[in-house]
Amino acid sequence: MRHMSISLKEIEHLADLARLDLTAEEKKKYQKELSGVLDYVEKIQSLKVGELSKAESAEAAFRQDKILDCPADDVRQIINSFPTKEGNATKVKAVFE
């Protein structure tokens, strides 16, 4: 298995998307941690999945969605907390340009 590594430039890009102002030390810390996560994901992807697990996951993919009620005051509070909004939707910086 090869080591997955994320560059400091990628960390800076992710921090920019998340609107985080990271120090150089934090960037190095997150670079190491995210590289470790990527290694772990790669390891999980290499595992062989049994037929029973495949059947269960396929069934779960087609389950019915359930709509849960949310109190109007909570909805209003959430909408009012948006830094910028357009109607009842939050307005965010484009991720893909």
Biopython code that builds the backbone (N, CA, C, O; Angstrom):
import numpy as np
from Bio.PDB.StructureBuilder import StructureBuilder

atoms = [
    (1, "MET", "N", (0.851, -1.180, 0.000)),
    (1, "MET", "CA", (0.000, 0.000, 0.000)),
    (1, "MET", "C", (0.894, 1.240, 0.000)),
    (1, "MET", "O", (1.842, 1.338, 0.778)),
    (2, "ARG", "N", (0.576, 2.173, -0.878)),
    (2, "ARG", "CA", (1.369, 3.400, -0.944)),
    (2, "ARG", "C", (0.846, 4.414, 0.061)),
    (2, "ARG", "O", (-0.321, 4.373, 0.451)),
    (3, "HIS", "N", (1.705, 5.309, 0.467)),
    (3, "HIS", "CA", (1.340, 6.329, 1.445)),
    (3, "HIS", "C", (0.628, 7.481, 0.735)),
    (3, "HIS", "O", (1.171, 8.075, -0.196)),
    (4, "MET", "N", (-0.589, 7.790, 1.181)),
    (4, "MET", "CA", (-1.336, 8.920, 0.619)),
    (4, "MET", "C", (-0.869, 10.181, 1.333)),
    (4, "MET", "O", (-0.815, 10.221, 2.563)),
    (5, "SER", "N", (-0.541, 11.181, 0.583)),
    (5, "SER", "CA", (-0.063, 12.415, 1.187)),
    (5, "SER", "C", (-0.837, 13.592, 0.619)),
    (5, "SER", "O", (-1.166, 13.623, -0.566)),
    (6, "ILE", "N", (-1.116, 14.534, 1.459)),
    (6, "ILE", "CA", (-1.793, 15.749, 1.040)),
    (6, "ILE", "C", (-0.792, 16.892, 1.195)),
    (6, "ILE", "O", (-0.098, 16.982, 2.208)),
    (7, "SER", "N", (-0.721, 17.753, 0.201)),
    (7, "SER", "CA", (0.279, 18.818, 0.208)),
    (7, "SER", "C", (-0.174, 19.999, 1.064)),
    (7, "SER", "O", (-1.357, 20.150, 1.366)),
    (8, "LEU", "N", (0.790, 20.825, 1.444)),
    (8, "LEU", "CA", (0.458, 22.040, 2.201)),
    (8, "LEU", "C", (-0.433, 22.955, 1.369)),
    (8, "LEU", "O", (-1.309, 23.634, 1.904)),
    (9, "LYS", "N", (-0.204, 22.968, 0.048)),
    (9, "LYS", "CA", (-1.033, 23.793, -0.842)),
    (9, "LYS", "C", (-2.488, 23.318, -0.789)),
    (9, "LYS", "O", (-3.407, 24.137, -0.789)),
    (10, "GLU", "N", (-2.700, 21.999, -0.745)),
    (10, "GLU", "CA", (-4.058, 21.461, -0.646)),
    (10, "GLU", "C", (-4.681, 21.810, 0.707)),
    (10, "GLU", "O", (-5.871, 22.116, 0.785)),
    (11, "ILE", "N", (-3.880, 21.765, 1.764)),
    (11, "ILE", "CA", (-4.369, 22.156, 3.094)),
    (11, "ILE", "C", (-4.794, 23.622, 3.076)),
    (11, "ILE", "O", (-5.843, 23.974, 3.614)),
    (12, "GLU", "N", (-3.984, 24.467, 2.463)),
    (12, "GLU", "CA", (-4.314, 25.888, 2.378)),
    (12, "GLU", "C", (-5.597, 26.104, 1.587)),
    (12, "GLU", "O", (-6.416, 26.953, 1.939)),
    (13, "HIS", "N", (-5.771, 25.328, 0.509)),
    (13, "HIS", "CA", (-6.988, 25.445, -0.300)),
    (13, "HIS", "C", (-8.215, 25.024, 0.517)),
    (13, "HIS", "O", (-9.240, 25.705, 0.493)),
    (14, "LEU", "N", (-8.111, 23.904, 1.238)),
    (14, "LEU", "CA", (-9.213, 23.447, 2.077)),
    (14, "LEU", "C", (-9.529, 24.473, 3.168)),
    (14, "LEU", "O", (-10.696, 24.741, 3.454)),
    (15, "ALA", "N", (-8.493, 25.042, 3.771)),
    (15, "ALA", "CA", (-8.688, 26.050, 4.818)),
    (15, "ALA", "C", (-9.394, 27.276, 4.241)),
    (15, "ALA", "O", (-10.251, 27.872, 4.893)),
    (16, "ASP", "N", (-9.031, 27.645, 3.022)),
    (16, "ASP", "CA", (-9.667, 28.783, 2.363)),
    (16, "ASP", "C", (-11.144, 28.491, 2.115)),
    (16, "ASP", "O", (-11.992, 29.351, 2.354)),
    (17, "LEU", "N", (-11.457, 27.289, 1.639)),
    (17, "LEU", "CA", (-12.854, 26.912, 1.391)),
    (17, "LEU", "C", (-13.663, 26.919, 2.683)),
    (17, "LEU", "O", (-14.835, 27.295, 2.690)),
    (18, "ALA", "N", (-13.023, 26.497, 3.781)),
    (18, "ALA", "CA", (-13.700, 26.440, 5.080)),
    (18, "ALA", "C", (-13.608, 27.771, 5.828)),
    (18, "ALA", "O", (-14.111, 27.904, 6.943)),
    (19, "ARG", "N", (-12.967, 28.740, 5.207)),
    (19, "ARG", "CA", (-12.775, 30.068, 5.803)),
    (19, "ARG", "C", (-12.052, 29.982, 7.140)),
    (19, "ARG", "O", (-12.448, 30.607, 8.123)),
    (20, "LEU", "N", (-10.972, 29.184, 7.153)),
    (20, "LEU", "CA", (-10.158, 29.030, 8.348)),
    (20, "LEU", "C", (-8.841, 29.760, 8.157)),
    (20, "LEU", "O", (-8.237, 29.681, 7.087)),
    (21, "ASP", "N", (-8.398, 30.457, 9.163)),
    (21, "ASP", "CA", (-7.108, 31.135, 9.130)),
    (21, "ASP", "C", (-6.150, 30.301, 9.966)),
    (21, "ASP", "O", (-6.118, 30.419, 11.191)),
    (22, "LEU", "N", (-5.363, 29.451, 9.293)),
    (22, "LEU", "CA", (-4.479, 28.523, 9.998)),
    (22, "LEU", "C", (-3.063, 29.061, 10.092)),
    (22, "LEU", "O", (-2.569, 29.720, 9.177)),
    (23, "THR", "N", (-2.421, 28.768, 11.212)),
    (23, "THR", "CA", (-1.007, 29.093, 11.360)),
    (23, "THR", "C", (-0.190, 28.052, 10.605)),
    (23, "THR", "O", (-0.723, 27.013, 10.213)),
    (24, "ALA", "N", (1.089, 28.317, 10.398)),
    (24, "ALA", "CA", (1.964, 27.362, 9.721)),
    (24, "ALA", "C", (2.014, 26.043, 10.487)),
    (24, "ALA", "O", (2.047, 24.970, 9.884)),
    (25, "GLU", "N", (2.020, 26.123, 11.806)),
    (25, "GLU", "CA", (2.048, 24.922, 12.649)),
    (25, "GLU", "C", (0.762, 24.104, 12.472)),
    (25, "GLU", "O", (0.807, 22.877, 12.380)),
    (26, "GLU", "N", (-0.374, 24.791, 12.427)),
    (26, "GLU", "CA", (-1.650, 24.099, 12.241)),
    (26, "GLU", "C", (-1.726, 23.442, 10.866)),
    (26, "GLU", "O", (-2.245, 22.334, 10.730)),
    (27, "LYS", "N", (-1.209, 24.123, 9.853)),
    (27, "LYS", "CA", (-1.209, 23.552, 8.498)),
    (27, "LYS", "C", (-0.431, 22.239, 8.475)),
    (27, "LYS", "O", (-0.887, 21.256, 7.891)),
    (28, "LYS", "N", (0.750, 22.221, 9.113)),
    (28, "LYS", "CA", (1.557, 21.002, 9.152)),
    (28, "LYS", "C", (0.843, 19.904, 9.933)),
    (28, "LYS", "O", (0.877, 18.735, 9.548)),
    (29, "LYS", "N", (0.194, 20.292, 11.039)),
    (29, "LYS", "CA", (-0.542, 19.325, 11.862)),
    (29, "LYS", "C", (-1.671, 18.686, 11.046)),
    (29, "LYS", "O", (-1.821, 17.464, 11.036)),
    (30, "TYR", "N", (-2.462, 19.519, 10.366)),
    (30, "TYR", "CA", (-3.588, 19.001, 9.589)),
    (30, "TYR", "C", (-3.110, 18.227, 8.366)),
    (30, "TYR", "O", (-3.769, 17.281, 7.935)),
    (31, "GLN", "N", (-1.976, 18.620, 7.808)),
    (31, "GLN", "CA", (-1.410, 17.868, 6.689)),
    (31, "GLN", "C", (-1.117, 16.429, 7.125)),
    (31, "GLN", "O", (-1.455, 15.475, 6.423)),
    (32, "LYS", "N", (-0.488, 16.290, 8.283)),
    (32, "LYS", "CA", (-0.158, 14.963, 8.808)),
    (32, "LYS", "C", (-1.425, 14.178, 9.130)),
    (32, "LYS", "O", (-1.537, 13.004, 8.779)),
    (33, "GLU", "N", (-2.384, 14.830, 9.802)),
    (33, "GLU", "CA", (-3.611, 14.144, 10.202)),
    (33, "GLU", "C", (-4.450, 13.719, 9.000)),
    (33, "GLU", "O", (-4.945, 12.593, 8.958)),
    (34, "LEU", "N", (-4.613, 14.611, 8.025)),
    (34, "LEU", "CA", (-5.420, 14.266, 6.850)),
    (34, "LEU", "C", (-4.743, 13.207, 5.991)),
    (34, "LEU", "O", (-5.422, 12.379, 5.385)),
    (35, "SER", "N", (-3.426, 13.222, 5.931)),
    (35, "SER", "CA", (-2.709, 12.167, 5.210)),
    (35, "SER", "C", (-2.973, 10.824, 5.880)),
    (35, "SER", "O", (-3.139, 9.813, 5.198)),
    (36, "GLY", "N", (-3.011, 10.806, 7.197)),
    (36, "GLY", "CA", (-3.321, 9.588, 7.942)),
    (36, "GLY", "C", (-4.739, 9.098, 7.664)),
    (36, "GLY", "O", (-4.975, 7.898, 7.526)),
    (37, "VAL", "N", (-5.671, 10.029, 7.584)),
    (37, "VAL", "CA", (-7.065, 9.670, 7.275)),
    (37, "VAL", "C", (-7.139, 9.063, 5.879)),
    (37, "VAL", "O", (-7.805, 8.048, 5.675)),
    (38, "LEU", "N", (-6.459, 9.678, 4.923)),
    (38, "LEU", "CA", (-6.455, 9.151, 3.550)),
    (38, "LEU", "C", (-5.847, 7.755, 3.495)),
    (38, "LEU", "O", (-6.342, 6.891, 2.771)),
    (39, "ASP", "N", (-4.785, 7.532, 4.251)),
    (39, "ASP", "CA", (-4.185, 6.196, 4.326)),
    (39, "ASP", "C", (-5.197, 5.184, 4.859)),
    (39, "ASP", "O", (-5.303, 4.070, 4.347)),
    (40, "TYR", "N", (-5.937, 5.582, 5.890)),
    (40, "TYR", "CA", (-6.919, 4.689, 6.508)),
    (40, "TYR", "C", (-8.055, 4.384, 5.535)),
    (40, "TYR", "O", (-8.499, 3.239, 5.442)),
    (41, "VAL", "N", (-8.529, 5.399, 4.809)),
    (41, "VAL", "CA", (-9.592, 5.199, 3.814)),
    (41, "VAL", "C", (-9.114, 4.246, 2.727)),
    (41, "VAL", "O", (-9.856, 3.362, 2.300)),
    (42, "GLU", "N", (-7.883, 4.425, 2.283)),
    (42, "GLU", "CA", (-7.336, 3.533, 1.261)),
    (42, "GLU", "C", (-7.291, 2.092, 1.778)),
    (42, "GLU", "O", (-7.586, 1.153, 1.039)),
    (43, "LYS", "N", (-6.921, 1.924, 3.045)),
    (43, "LYS", "CA", (-6.872, 0.593, 3.644)),
    (43, "LYS", "C", (-8.270, -0.024, 3.682)),
    (43, "LYS", "O", (-8.435, -1.200, 3.357)),
    (44, "ILE", "N", (-9.269, 0.755, 4.074)),
    (44, "ILE", "CA", (-10.645, 0.266, 4.138)),
    (44, "ILE", "C", (-11.141, -0.117, 2.742)),
    (44, "ILE", "O", (-11.815, -1.134, 2.577)),
    (45, "GLN", "N", (-10.810, 0.695, 1.745)),
    (45, "GLN", "CA", (-11.246, 0.407, 0.384)),
    (45, "GLN", "C", (-10.658, -0.890, -0.151)),
    (45, "GLN", "O", (-11.244, -1.514, -1.036)),
    (46, "SER", "N", (-9.518, -1.300, 0.368)),
    (46, "SER", "CA", (-8.874, -2.515, -0.126)),
    (46, "SER", "C", (-9.468, -3.785, 0.496)),
    (46, "SER", "O", (-9.165, -4.890, 0.046)),
    (47, "LEU", "N", (-10.311, -3.635, 1.528)),
    (47, "LEU", "CA", (-10.911, -4.799, 2.171)),
    (47, "LEU", "C", (-11.937, -5.451, 1.255)),
    (47, "LEU", "O", (-12.629, -4.772, 0.496)),
    (48, "LYS", "N", (-12.028, -6.771, 1.335)),
    (48, "LYS", "CA", (-13.025, -7.490, 0.553)),
    (48, "LYS", "C", (-14.315, -7.538, 1.356)),
    (48, "LYS", "O", (-14.308, -7.830, 2.551)),
    (49, "VAL", "N", (-15.408, -7.250, 0.689)),
    (49, "VAL", "CA", (-16.708, -7.204, 1.349)),
    (49, "VAL", "C", (-17.477, -8.467, 0.997)),
    (49, "VAL", "O", (-17.550, -8.853, -0.170)),
    (50, "GLY", "N", (-18.049, -9.106, 2.007)),
    (50, "GLY", "CA", (-18.827, -10.319, 1.789)),
    (50, "GLY", "C", (-20.148, -10.028, 1.097)),
    (50, "GLY", "O", (-20.611, -8.887, 1.087)),
    (51, "GLU", "N", (-20.756, -11.054, 0.520)),
    (51, "GLU", "CA", (-22.017, -10.895, -0.195)),
    (51, "GLU", "C", (-23.130, -10.372, 0.701)),
    (51, "GLU", "O", (-23.938, -9.557, 0.254)),
    (52, "LEU", "N", (-23.198, -10.818, 1.960)),
    (52, "LEU", "CA", (-24.240, -10.372, 2.869)),
    (52, "LEU", "C", (-24.138, -8.863, 3.093)),
    (52, "LEU", "O", (-25.152, -8.165, 3.092)),
    (53, "SER", "N", (-22.925, -8.362, 3.284)),
    (53, "SER", "CA", (-22.741, -6.931, 3.495)),
    (53, "SER", "C", (-23.193, -6.144, 2.280)),
    (53, "SER", "O", (-23.799, -5.081, 2.416)),
    (54, "LYS", "N", (-22.904, -6.657, 1.096)),
    (54, "LYS", "CA", (-23.323, -5.969, -0.133)),
    (54, "LYS", "C", (-24.838, -5.897, -0.211)),
    (54, "LYS", "O", (-25.385, -4.859, -0.583)),
    (55, "ALA", "N", (-25.528, -6.982, 0.133)),
    (55, "ALA", "CA", (-26.987, -7.001, 0.078)),
    (55, "ALA", "C", (-27.572, -6.006, 1.068)),
    (55, "ALA", "O", (-28.524, -5.298, 0.739)),
    (56, "GLU", "N", (-27.023, -5.939, 2.267)),
    (56, "GLU", "CA", (-27.526, -5.012, 3.280)),
    (56, "GLU", "C", (-27.317, -3.571, 2.851)),
    (56, "GLU", "O", (-28.206, -2.740, 3.035)),
    (57, "SER", "N", (-26.162, -3.258, 2.282)),
    (57, "SER", "CA", (-25.894, -1.875, 1.892)),
    (57, "SER", "C", (-26.758, -1.473, 0.709)),
    (57, "SER", "O", (-27.160, -0.314, 0.612)),
    (58, "ALA", "N", (-27.059, -2.417, -0.206)),
    (58, "ALA", "CA", (-27.922, -2.098, -1.346)),
    (58, "ALA", "C", (-29.334, -1.803, -0.867)),
    (58, "ALA", "O", (-29.995, -0.908, -1.393)),
    (59, "GLU", "N", (-29.798, -2.543, 0.121)),
    (59, "GLU", "CA", (-31.136, -2.319, 0.661)),
    (59, "GLU", "C", (-31.208, -0.957, 1.345)),
    (59, "GLU", "O", (-32.193, -0.235, 1.193)),
    (60, "ALA", "N", (-30.182, -0.613, 2.085)),
    (60, "ALA", "CA", (-30.165, 0.665, 2.802)),
    (60, "ALA", "C", (-30.149, 1.842, 1.834)),
    (60, "ALA", "O", (-30.639, 2.922, 2.166)),
    (61, "ALA", "N", (-29.591, 1.646, 0.636)),
    (61, "ALA", "CA", (-29.512, 2.729, -0.340)),
    (61, "ALA", "C", (-30.891, 3.121, -0.857)),
    (61, "ALA", "O", (-31.064, 4.224, -1.375)),
    (62, "PHE", "N", (-31.872, 2.235, -0.724)),
    (62, "PHE", "CA", (-33.200, 2.506, -1.264)),
    (62, "PHE", "C", (-34.256, 2.688, -0.178)),
    (62, "PHE", "O", (-35.448, 2.547, -0.452)),
    (63, "ARG", "N", (-33.844, 2.993, 1.029)),
    (63, "ARG", "CA", (-34.810, 3.193, 2.105)),
    (63, "ARG", "C", (-35.583, 4.489, 1.863)),
    (63, "ARG", "O", (-35.117, 5.382, 1.155)),
    (64, "GLN", "N", (-36.754, 4.573, 2.453)),
    (64, "GLN", "CA", (-37.578, 5.772, 2.333)),
    (64, "GLN", "C", (-37.018, 6.879, 3.228)),
    (64, "GLN", "O", (-36.620, 6.625, 4.365)),
    (65, "ASP", "N", (-36.991, 8.091, 2.713)),
    (65, "ASP", "CA", (-36.594, 9.231, 3.535)),
    (65, "ASP", "C", (-37.734, 9.574, 4.477)),
    (65, "ASP", "O", (-38.905, 9.416, 4.131)),
    (66, "LYS", "N", (-37.391, 10.039, 5.655)),
    (66, "LYS", "CA", (-38.389, 10.460, 6.631)),
    (66, "LYS", "C", (-38.231, 11.957, 6.858)),
    (66, "LYS", "O", (-37.134, 12.444, 7.130)),
    (67, "ILE", "N", (-39.325, 12.670, 6.746)),
    (67, "ILE", "CA", (-39.310, 14.110, 6.991)),
    (67, "ILE", "C", (-39.614, 14.328, 8.467)),
    (67, "ILE", "O", (-40.645, 13.883, 8.970)),
    (68, "LEU", "N", (-38.720, 15.009, 9.147)),
    (68, "LEU", "CA", (-38.897, 15.288, 10.573)),
    (68, "LEU", "C", (-39.299, 16.746, 10.741)),
    (68, "LEU", "O", (-38.754, 17.633, 10.083)),
    (69, "ASP", "N", (-40.246, 16.979, 11.617)),
    (69, "ASP", "CA", (-40.676, 18.351, 11.886)),
    (69, "ASP", "C", (-39.603, 19.084, 12.680)),
    (69, "ASP", "O", (-38.940, 18.520, 13.550)),
    (70, "CYS", "N", (-39.461, 20.345, 12.350)),
    (70, "CYS", "CA", (-38.533, 21.211, 13.076)),
    (70, "CYS", "C", (-39.344, 22.429, 13.512)),
    (70, "CYS", "O", (-40.005, 23.054, 12.683)),
    (71, "PRO", "N", (-39.304, 22.771, 14.784)),
    (71, "PRO", "CA", (-40.082, 23.921, 15.255)),
    (71, "PRO", "C", (-39.743, 25.194, 14.471)),
    (71, "PRO", "O", (-38.580, 25.448, 14.159)),
    (72, "ALA", "N", (-40.761, 25.980, 14.160)),
    (72, "ALA", "CA", (-40.589, 27.198, 13.362)),
    (72, "ALA", "C", (-39.577, 28.151, 13.993)),
    (72, "ALA", "O", (-38.821, 28.807, 13.277)),
    (73, "ASP", "N", (-39.551, 28.235, 15.321)),
    (73, "ASP", "CA", (-38.583, 29.116, 15.995)),
    (73, "ASP", "C", (-37.154, 28.666, 15.718)),
    (73, "ASP", "O", (-36.266, 29.496, 15.523)),
    (74, "ASP", "N", (-36.929, 27.341, 15.701)),
    (74, "ASP", "CA", (-35.587, 26.816, 15.405)),
    (74, "ASP", "C", (-35.192, 27.142, 13.968)),
    (74, "ASP", "O", (-34.057, 27.540, 13.708)),
    (75, "VAL", "N", (-36.128, 26.972, 13.034)),
    (75, "VAL", "CA", (-35.858, 27.277, 11.623)),
    (75, "VAL", "C", (-35.495, 28.748, 11.480)),
    (75, "VAL", "O", (-34.514, 29.089, 10.819)),
    (76, "ARG", "N", (-36.288, 29.620, 12.101)),
    (76, "ARG", "CA", (-36.038, 31.063, 12.023)),
    (76, "ARG", "C", (-34.674, 31.407, 12.625)),
    (76, "ARG", "O", (-33.948, 32.234, 12.074)),
    (77, "GLN", "N", (-34.319, 30.780, 13.748)),
    (77, "GLN", "CA", (-33.035, 31.033, 14.404)),
    (77, "GLN", "C", (-31.877, 30.585, 13.508)),
    (77, "GLN", "O", (-30.859, 31.271, 13.413)),
    (78, "ILE", "N", (-32.037, 29.444, 12.858)),
    (78, "ILE", "CA", (-30.991, 28.944, 11.962)),
    (78, "ILE", "C", (-30.817, 29.897, 10.789)),
    (78, "ILE", "O", (-29.692, 30.273, 10.457)),
    (79, "ILE", "N", (-31.917, 30.290, 10.160)),
    (79, "ILE", "CA", (-31.850, 31.192, 9.006)),
    (79, "ILE", "C", (-31.232, 32.525, 9.413)),
    (79, "ILE", "O", (-30.431, 33.086, 8.666)),
    (80, "ASN", "N", (-31.591, 33.036, 10.578)),
    (80, "ASN", "CA", (-31.037, 34.313, 11.043)),
    (80, "ASN", "C", (-29.546, 34.221, 11.356)),
    (80, "ASN", "O", (-28.861, 35.242, 11.394)),
    (81, "SER", "N", (-29.033, 33.001, 11.582)),
    (81, "SER", "CA", (-27.610, 32.848, 11.894)),
    (81, "SER", "C", (-26.728, 32.808, 10.640)),
    (81, "SER", "O", (-25.503, 32.862, 10.750)),
    (82, "PHE", "N", (-27.339, 32.715, 9.446)),
    (82, "PHE", "CA", (-26.550, 32.684, 8.213)),
    (82, "PHE", "C", (-25.783, 33.997, 8.068)),
    (82, "PHE", "O", (-26.356, 35.070, 8.255)),
    (83, "PRO", "N", (-24.477, 33.923, 7.733)),
    (83, "PRO", "CA", (-23.709, 35.165, 7.551)),
    (83, "PRO", "C", (-24.263, 35.998, 6.397)),
    (83, "PRO", "O", (-24.380, 37.218, 6.509)),
    (84, "THR", "N", (-24.602, 35.342, 5.296)),
    (84, "THR", "CA", (-25.260, 36.000, 4.168)),
    (84, "THR", "C", (-26.363, 35.074, 3.700)),
    (84, "THR", "O", (-26.222, 33.852, 3.734)),
    (85, "LYS", "N", (-27.455, 35.665, 3.266)),
    (85, "LYS", "CA", (-28.574, 34.811, 2.856)),
    (85, "LYS", "C", (-29.297, 35.438, 1.675)),
    (85, "LYS", "O", (-29.202, 36.634, 1.401)),
    (86, "GLU", "N", (-30.018, 34.571, 0.998)),
    (86, "GLU", "CA", (-30.877, 34.980, -0.109)),
    (86, "GLU", "C", (-32.212, 34.296, 0.133)),
    (86, "GLU", "O", (-32.343, 33.094, -0.098)),
    (87, "GLY", "N", (-33.191, 35.040, 0.589)),
    (87, "GLY", "CA", (-34.462, 34.442, 0.994)),
    (87, "GLY", "C", (-34.237, 33.597, 2.238)),
    (87, "GLY", "O", (-33.709, 34.082, 3.239)),
    (88, "ASN", "N", (-34.641, 32.323, 2.172)),
    (88, "ASN", "CA", (-34.437, 31.412, 3.300)),
    (88, "ASN", "C", (-33.226, 30.517, 3.099)),
    (88, "ASN", "O", (-33.049, 29.547, 3.836)),
    (89, "ALA", "N", (-32.395, 30.823, 2.123)),
    (89, "ALA", "CA", (-31.219, 30.001, 1.831)),
    (89, "ALA", "C", (-29.949, 30.755, 2.191)),
    (89, "ALA", "O", (-29.872, 31.977, 2.064)),
    (90, "THR", "N", (-28.950, 29.993, 2.645)),
    (90, "THR", "CA", (-27.656, 30.618, 2.936)),
    (90, "THR", "C", (-26.923, 30.827, 1.622)),
    (90, "THR", "O", (-27.014, 30.003, 0.712)),
    (91, "LYS", "N", (-26.211, 31.907, 1.531)),
    (91, "LYS", "CA", (-25.436, 32.213, 0.327)),
    (91, "LYS", "C", (-23.975, 31.989, 0.668)),
    (91, "LYS", "O", (-23.464, 32.573, 1.623)),
    (92, "VAL", "N", (-23.291, 31.139, -0.112)),
    (92, "VAL", "CA", (-21.901, 30.791, 0.169)),
    (92, "VAL", "C", (-21.018, 31.067, -1.026)),
    (92, "VAL", "O", (-21.487, 31.183, -2.158)),
    (93, "LYS", "N", (-19.745, 31.169, -0.755)),
    (93, "LYS", "CA", (-18.748, 31.356, -1.787)),
    (93, "LYS", "C", (-18.716, 30.099, -2.673)),
    (93, "LYS", "O", (-18.837, 28.982, -2.168)),
    (94, "ALA", "N", (-18.555, 30.279, -3.972)),
    (94, "ALA", "CA", (-18.521, 29.143, -4.899)),
    (94, "ALA", "C", (-17.361, 28.228, -4.546)),
    (94, "ALA", "O", (-16.253, 28.685, -4.265)),
    (95, "VAL", "N", (-17.634, 26.925, -4.566)),
    (95, "VAL", "CA", (-16.588, 25.937, -4.297)),
    (95, "VAL", "C", (-15.859, 25.600, -5.590)),
    (95, "VAL", "O", (-14.634, 25.483, -5.607)),
    (96, "PHE", "N", (-16.607, 25.446, -6.659)),
    (96, "PHE", "CA", (-16.025, 25.133, -7.970)),
    (96, "PHE", "C", (-16.178, 26.337, -8.865)),
    (96, "PHE", "O", (-17.264, 26.903, -8.995)),
    (97, "GLU", "N", (-15.088, 26.718, -9.476)),
    (97, "GLU", "CA", (-15.141, 27.895, -10.350)),
    (97, "GLU", "C", (-14.820, 27.500, -11.763)),
    (97, "GLU", "O", (-14.811, 28.348, -12.655)),
]
sb = StructureBuilder()
sb.init_structure("model")
sb.init_model(0)
sb.init_chain("A")
sb.init_seg("    ")
for serial, (resi, resn, name, xyz) in enumerate(atoms, 1):
    if name == "N":
        sb.init_residue(resn, " ", resi, " ")
    sb.init_atom(name, np.array(xyz, "f"), 0.0, 1.0, " ", f" {name:<3s}", serial, name[0])
structure = sb.get_structure()
